[in-house]
């Protein structure tokens, strides 16, 4: 019986913790955060924009500085 109580208490704590962490987030900021992984590749950002209709704030790829090399990882 105590096992069910503690499981319920754990679920309640998790729900309250998530609510506390997301209390100041808006719909727009959550949408922007969900599109962030596509922002570094302009071609992918364009395809995501066409598929979802949401604007992705894409960044231009970083150019190599003179004397530096870009490593592919």
C-alpha distances in whole Angstrom, upper triangle without the diagonal:
4,5,5,7,9,10,11,13,15,16,17,19,20,22,23,25,26,27,29,31,32,33,37,37,39,40,43,42,39,42,44,41,40,44,45,44,47,50,51,53,55,56,52,52,54,53,49,51,53,50,47,50,49,51,50,52,53,55,58,57,58,62,63,65,68,68,64,62,59,57,55,52
4,5,5,6,9,10,10,12,14,15,16,18,20,21,22,24,26,26,28,30,31,35,35,38,39,42,40,37,40,42,40,39,43,43,43,46,48,50,51,54,54,51,50,53,52,48,50,52,49,47,49,48,50,49,50,51,53,56,56,56,60,61,62,66,65,62,60,57,55,53,50
4,5,5,6,9,10,11,12,14,15,17,18,20,21,23,24,26,27,29,30,34,34,36,37,40,38,35,38,40,37,37,40,40,40,43,45,47,49,51,51,48,48,50,49,46,48,49,46,44,47,45,47,46,48,49,50,53,53,53,57,58,60,63,63,59,57,54,52,50,47
4,6,5,6,8,10,11,12,14,15,17,18,20,21,23,24,26,27,28,32,32,34,35,38,37,34,36,38,36,35,39,39,39,42,44,46,48,50,50,46,46,49,47,44,46,47,44,42,45,43,46,45,46,48,49,52,52,53,57,58,60,63,63,59,57,54,52,50,47
4,5,5,6,9,10,10,12,14,15,16,18,20,21,22,24,26,27,30,31,33,34,37,36,33,36,38,35,35,39,39,39,42,44,46,48,50,51,47,47,49,48,44,46,48,45,43,45,43,46,45,46,48,49,52,52,53,57,58,59,63,63,59,58,55,53,51,48
4,5,5,6,9,10,10,12,14,15,16,18,20,21,22,24,25,29,30,32,33,36,34,32,35,36,34,33,37,37,37,40,42,44,46,48,49,45,45,48,46,43,45,47,44,42,44,42,44,43,44,46,47,50,50,50,54,55,56,60,60,56,55,51,50,48,45
4,5,5,6,9,10,11,12,14,15,17,18,20,21,23,24,28,28,30,31,34,32,29,32,34,31,31,34,35,34,38,40,41,43,45,46,42,42,45,43,40,42,44,41,38,41,39,41,40,42,43,45,48,47,48,52,53,55,58,58,54,53,49,48,46,42
4,5,5,6,9,10,11,12,14,16,17,18,20,21,22,26,26,28,29,32,31,28,31,33,31,30,34,34,35,38,39,42,43,45,46,42,42,44,43,39,41,43,40,37,40,38,40,40,41,43,44,48,48,49,52,54,55,59,59,55,54,51,49,47,44
4,6,5,6,9,10,10,12,14,15,16,18,20,21,25,25,28,29,32,30,28,31,33,30,30,34,34,34,38,39,41,43,45,46,43,42,45,44,40,42,44,41,38,41,39,40,40,41,42,44,47,47,48,51,53,54,58,58,54,53,50,48,47,43
4,5,5,6,9,10,10,12,14,15,17,18,20,23,24,26,27,30,28,26,29,30,28,27,31,31,31,35,36,38,40,42,43,40,39,42,41,37,39,41,39,36,39,37,38,37,38,40,41,44,44,45,48,49,51,54,54,51,49,46,45,43,40
4,5,5,6,9,10,11,12,14,16,17,18,22,22,24,25,28,26,23,26,28,26,25,29,29,30,33,34,36,38,40,41,37,37,40,38,35,36,38,36,33,36,34,36,35,36,38,39,43,42,43,47,49,50,54,54,50,49,46,44,42,39
4,5,5,6,9,10,11,12,14,16,16,20,21,23,24,27,25,23,26,28,26,26,30,30,31,34,35,37,39,41,42,39,38,41,39,36,37,39,37,34,36,34,36,35,36,38,40,43,43,44,48,50,51,55,55,52,50,47,46,44,41
4,5,5,6,9,10,10,12,14,15,19,20,22,24,27,25,22,26,27,25,25,29,29,30,33,34,36,38,40,42,38,37,40,39,36,37,40,37,34,36,34,35,34,35,37,38,42,42,42,46,47,49,52,53,49,48,45,44,42,39
4,5,5,6,9,10,11,12,14,18,18,20,21,24,22,20,23,24,22,22,25,26,26,29,31,33,35,37,38,35,34,37,36,32,34,36,34,31,33,31,32,31,32,34,35,39,39,39,43,44,46,50,50,46,45,42,40,39,36
4,5,5,6,9,10,11,12,16,16,18,19,22,20,18,21,23,21,21,25,25,26,29,30,33,35,36,38,34,33,36,35,31,32,35,32,29,31,29,31,30,31,33,35,38,39,40,43,45,47,50,51,47,46,43,42,40,37
4,6,5,6,9,10,10,14,15,18,19,22,20,19,22,24,21,22,26,26,27,30,31,34,36,38,39,36,34,37,37,33,34,36,34,31,33,30,32,31,32,34,35,39,39,40,44,46,47,51,51,48,47,44,43,42,39
4,5,5,6,9,10,13,14,17,19,21,19,17,21,22,19,20,24,24,25,28,29,31,34,36,37,34,32,35,35,31,33,35,33,30,32,29,31,29,30,32,33,36,37,37,41,42,44,47,48,44,43,40,39,38,36
4,5,5,6,8,12,11,14,16,18,16,14,17,19,16,17,21,21,22,25,26,28,31,32,34,30,29,32,31,28,29,32,29,27,28,26,27,26,27,29,30,34,34,35,39,40,42,45,46,43,42,38,38,36,34
4,6,5,6,10,10,13,14,17,15,14,17,19,17,18,22,22,24,26,27,30,32,34,35,32,30,33,32,29,29,32,30,27,28,26,27,26,27,30,31,35,36,37,40,42,44,47,48,45,44,41,40,39,36
4,6,5,9,10,13,16,18,16,15,19,20,18,19,23,23,24,27,28,30,33,34,36,33,31,34,34,31,31,34,32,29,30,27,28,27,28,30,31,35,36,36,40,42,43,46,47,44,43,40,40,39,37
4,6,8,9,12,15,16,14,13,16,17,15,16,20,19,21,24,24,27,29,31,33,30,28,31,31,28,28,32,30,27,28,25,26,24,25,27,28,31,32,32,36,38,39,43,43,40,40,37,36,35,33
4,6,5,9,11,13,11,10,13,14,13,14,17,17,20,22,23,25,28,29,31,28,26,29,29,25,26,29,27,24,25,22,23,22,22,25,26,30,31,32,36,38,39,43,44,40,40,37,36,35,33
4,6,9,11,14,12,12,15,16,15,17,20,20,23,25,25,28,31,32,34,31,28,31,31,28,28,31,29,26,27,23,24,24,24,27,28,32,34,34,38,40,41,45,46,43,43,40,40,39,37
4,7,10,11,10,11,14,14,14,16,19,19,22,24,23,26,29,30,32,29,27,29,30,26,26,29,28,25,25,22,22,22,22,25,26,30,31,32,36,38,39,43,44,41,41,38,38,37,36
4,7,8,6,7,10,11,10,13,15,15,18,20,20,23,26,26,28,26,23,26,26,23,22,26,25,21,21,18,19,18,19,22,23,27,29,30,33,36,37,41,42,39,39,36,36,35,33
4,5,5,6,9,10,11,12,15,16,19,20,20,23,25,25,27,25,22,24,25,21,20,23,23,19,19,16,17,17,17,21,23,27,29,30,34,36,38,41,43,40,40,37,37,36,35
4,6,5,6,9,10,11,13,14,17,18,19,22,24,24,25,23,20,22,22,18,18,20,19,15,16,13,14,15,16,20,22,26,28,30,33,36,38,42,43,40,40,36,37,35,34
4,5,5,6,9,10,11,12,16,16,16,20,21,21,23,21,17,19,20,17,15,18,18,14,14,11,11,12,13,16,19,23,25,27,30,33,35,39,41,38,37,34,35,33,32
4,5,5,6,9,10,11,14,15,15,18,20,20,23,20,17,20,21,17,17,20,19,16,16,13,13,12,12,16,18,21,23,25,28,31,33,36,38,35,35,32,32,31,30
4,5,5,6,9,10,13,14,15,18,20,21,22,19,17,19,20,16,16,19,18,15,16,12,13,13,14,16,19,22,24,26,29,32,34,38,39,36,35,32,32,30,29
4,5,5,7,9,12,12,13,16,18,18,19,17,14,16,16,13,12,15,14,11,12,9,10,10,11,14,17,21,22,25,28,31,33,37,39,35,34,31,31,30,28
4,5,5,6,10,10,10,14,15,16,18,15,12,15,16,12,12,16,15,12,13,9,9,8,8,11,14,17,19,21,25,28,29,33,35,32,31,28,29,27,26
4,5,5,8,10,10,13,15,17,19,16,13,17,17,14,14,18,17,14,15,12,12,10,11,13,14,18,19,21,25,27,29,33,34,31,30,27,27,25,24
4,6,7,9,10,13,15,16,17,14,12,15,15,11,13,16,14,12,14,11,11,10,12,13,15,19,20,22,26,28,30,34,35,32,31,27,27,25,24
4,6,6,7,10,11,12,14,11,8,11,12,8,9,13,12,10,12,9,9,6,8,9,12,15,17,19,23,25,28,31,33,30,29,25,25,23,22
4,5,5,8,10,12,14,11,9,13,14,11,12,16,15,14,15,12,11,8,8,8,10,13,14,16,20,22,25,28,30,27,25,22,22,21,20
4,6,7,9,11,13,10,9,13,13,11,13,16,15,14,16,14,13,10,10,10,11,14,14,16,19,21,24,28,29,26,24,20,20,18,17
4,6,6,8,9,6,5,9,10,8,10,13,13,12,14,12,11,7,9,7,9,12,12,15,18,21,24,27,29,26,24,20,20,18,18
4,6,7,9,8,6,10,11,10,11,14,15,14,15,12,10,6,6,4,6,9,10,12,16,19,21,25,27,24,22,19,20,18,18
4,6,9,8,8,11,13,12,14,17,17,17,18,16,14,10,9,6,5,7,6,9,12,15,18,21,23,20,19,15,16,15,15
4,6,5,6,9,10,11,12,14,15,16,17,16,14,10,10,7,7,8,7,10,13,16,19,22,24,21,19,16,17,15,16
4,6,5,6,9,10,10,12,14,15,15,14,12,9,9,6,7,7,8,12,14,17,20,23,26,23,21,18,20,18,19
4,5,5,6,9,10,11,13,14,15,15,13,11,12,9,11,10,11,15,17,20,23,26,28,25,23,20,21,19,20
4,5,5,6,9,10,10,12,13,13,12,10,12,9,11,12,12,16,18,21,24,27,29,26,24,21,21,19,19
4,5,5,6,9,10,10,11,10,8,6,8,6,9,11,12,16,18,22,25,28,30,27,25,22,23,21,21
4,5,5,6,9,10,10,10,9,8,10,9,12,12,14,18,20,23,26,29,32,29,27,24,25,23,24
4,5,5,6,9,10,10,11,10,13,12,15,16,17,20,23,26,29,32,34,31,29,26,26,24,24
4,5,5,6,8,8,8,8,11,11,14,16,17,21,23,26,29,33,35,32,30,26,27,24,24
4,6,5,5,5,6,6,10,10,14,16,18,21,24,27,30,33,36,33,31,28,29,27,27
4,6,6,8,9,10,14,14,17,19,20,24,26,30,33,36,38,35,34,30,31,28,29
4,6,8,10,11,15,15,19,21,22,26,28,31,34,37,40,37,35,31,31,29,29
4,5,8,10,14,15,18,21,22,26,29,32,35,38,40,37,35,32,32,30,29
4,7,9,13,14,18,20,23,26,29,32,35,38,40,38,36,33,34,31,31
4,6,10,12,16,18,21,24,27,30,33,36,38,36,34,31,32,30,30
4,6,9,12,15,18,21,24,27,29,33,35,33,32,29,30,28,28
4,6,9,12,15,17,21,24,26,30,32,29,28,25,26,24,25
4,7,10,13,15,18,22,24,27,30,27,26,23,25,24,24
4,7,9,12,15,18,21,24,27,24,23,20,22,20,21
4,6,9,12,15,17,21,23,20,20,17,19,18,19
4,6,9,12,14,18,20,18,17,15,17,17,19
4,6,9,12,16,18,15,14,11,14,13,15
4,7,9,12,15,12,11,9,12,13,15
4,6,9,12,10,10,9,12,13,16
4,6,8,6,6,6,10,12,15
4,6,5,7,9,12,15,18
4,6,8,11,14,17,20
4,7,10,13,16,19
4,7,10,13,16
4,6,10,12
4,7,9
4,6
4
